[in-house]
Amino acid sequence: MIEPIALYEGRTDPPPQGNGAVTRPGIQHHRCEHPDCGKNAGWGFAKPRQTPHWFCFEHRADGEGYL
């Protein structure tokens, strides 16, 4: 039997801030940076040593400006 992932019930530390996704360590969720979108973003754009910018499939063309 697989144990379910423990969420924040009964913990004393505050839940994570941000997009609200609670996942296991090592898994990251990115949200589209296009205004008023917020969909799950699978396309990241960045130059070396710069912060990446994330966009969904619909708005991935917006990320081209960050390359």
Sine and cosine of phi, psi and omega as CSV:
sin_phi,cos_phi,sin_psi,cos_psi,sin_omega,cos_omega
0.00,0.00,0.69,-0.72,0.00,-1.00
-1.00,-0.02,0.75,-0.66,0.02,-1.00
-0.98,0.21,0.66,-0.75,0.05,-1.00
-0.94,0.34,0.40,-0.92,0.03,-1.00
-0.94,0.34,0.77,-0.64,0.02,-1.00
-0.96,0.27,0.83,-0.56,0.08,-1.00
-1.00,-0.05,-0.41,-0.91,-0.20,-0.98
-1.00,-0.01,0.31,0.95,0.04,-1.00
-0.95,0.32,0.79,-0.62,0.07,-1.00
0.99,0.17,0.04,1.00,0.01,-1.00
-1.00,-0.01,0.43,-0.90,-0.02,-1.00
-0.99,-0.12,-0.33,0.94,0.02,-1.00
-0.99,0.14,0.47,-0.88,-0.04,-1.00
-0.94,0.34,0.47,-0.88,0.07,-1.00
-0.92,0.39,0.37,-0.93,-0.03,-1.00
-0.90,0.43,0.53,-0.85,0.04,-1.00
-1.00,-0.09,0.25,-0.97,0.06,-1.00
0.89,-0.45,-0.76,-0.65,-0.11,-0.99
-0.98,0.18,-0.04,1.00,0.09,-1.00
1.00,0.07,-0.06,1.00,-0.01,-1.00
-0.98,0.21,0.79,-0.62,0.05,-1.00
-0.93,-0.36,0.90,-0.44,-0.04,-1.00
-0.70,-0.71,0.15,-0.99,0.07,-1.00
-0.92,0.39,0.43,-0.90,0.07,-1.00
-0.84,0.54,0.64,-0.77,0.02,-1.00
0.99,-0.12,-0.32,0.95,0.03,-1.00
-0.99,-0.15,0.75,-0.66,-0.02,-1.00
-0.86,-0.50,0.61,-0.79,0.10,-0.99
-0.91,-0.42,0.74,-0.67,0.03,-1.00
-0.88,-0.47,0.59,-0.80,0.03,-1.00
-0.93,-0.37,0.58,-0.82,0.00,-1.00
-0.86,0.50,0.71,-0.70,-0.03,-1.00
-1.00,0.03,-0.04,1.00,0.05,-1.00
-0.91,0.42,0.69,-0.73,-0.03,-1.00
-0.81,0.58,0.72,-0.69,0.04,-1.00
0.89,0.45,0.41,0.91,0.03,-1.00
-0.98,-0.21,-0.98,0.17,0.03,-1.00
0.97,0.25,0.17,0.99,0.05,-1.00
-0.93,0.36,0.25,-0.97,0.07,-1.00
-0.89,0.46,0.78,-0.63,-0.11,-0.99
-0.95,-0.32,0.84,-0.55,0.01,-1.00
-0.94,-0.33,-0.03,1.00,-0.04,-1.00
-0.92,-0.40,0.91,-0.42,0.02,-1.00
-0.95,-0.31,0.63,-0.78,-0.03,-1.00
-0.76,-0.65,0.78,-0.63,0.05,-1.00
-0.22,-0.98,0.48,-0.88,0.18,-0.98
-1.00,0.08,0.31,-0.95,0.02,-1.00
-0.81,0.58,0.66,-0.75,0.04,-1.00
0.88,0.47,0.45,0.89,0.09,-1.00
-0.83,-0.56,0.38,-0.92,0.03,-1.00
-0.92,0.39,0.75,-0.66,0.01,-1.00
-0.96,0.28,0.44,-0.90,0.09,-1.00
-0.89,-0.46,0.67,-0.74,-0.16,-0.99
-0.90,-0.45,0.65,-0.76,-0.02,-1.00
-0.64,-0.77,0.47,-0.88,0.07,-1.00
-0.98,0.19,0.04,-1.00,-0.02,-1.00
-0.86,0.52,-0.69,0.72,-0.02,-1.00
-0.88,0.48,-0.62,0.78,-0.13,-0.99
-0.95,-0.31,0.29,0.96,-0.05,-1.00
-0.88,0.47,-0.43,0.90,0.04,-1.00
-0.90,0.44,-0.45,0.89,0.05,-1.00
-0.89,0.45,-0.44,0.90,-0.03,-1.00
-0.97,0.23,-0.30,0.95,-0.01,-1.00
-0.84,0.53,-0.50,0.87,0.01,-1.00
-0.92,0.38,-0.28,0.96,-0.01,-1.00
-1.00,-0.03,-0.02,1.00,0.00,-1.00
-1.00,-0.05,0.00,0.00,0.00,0.00
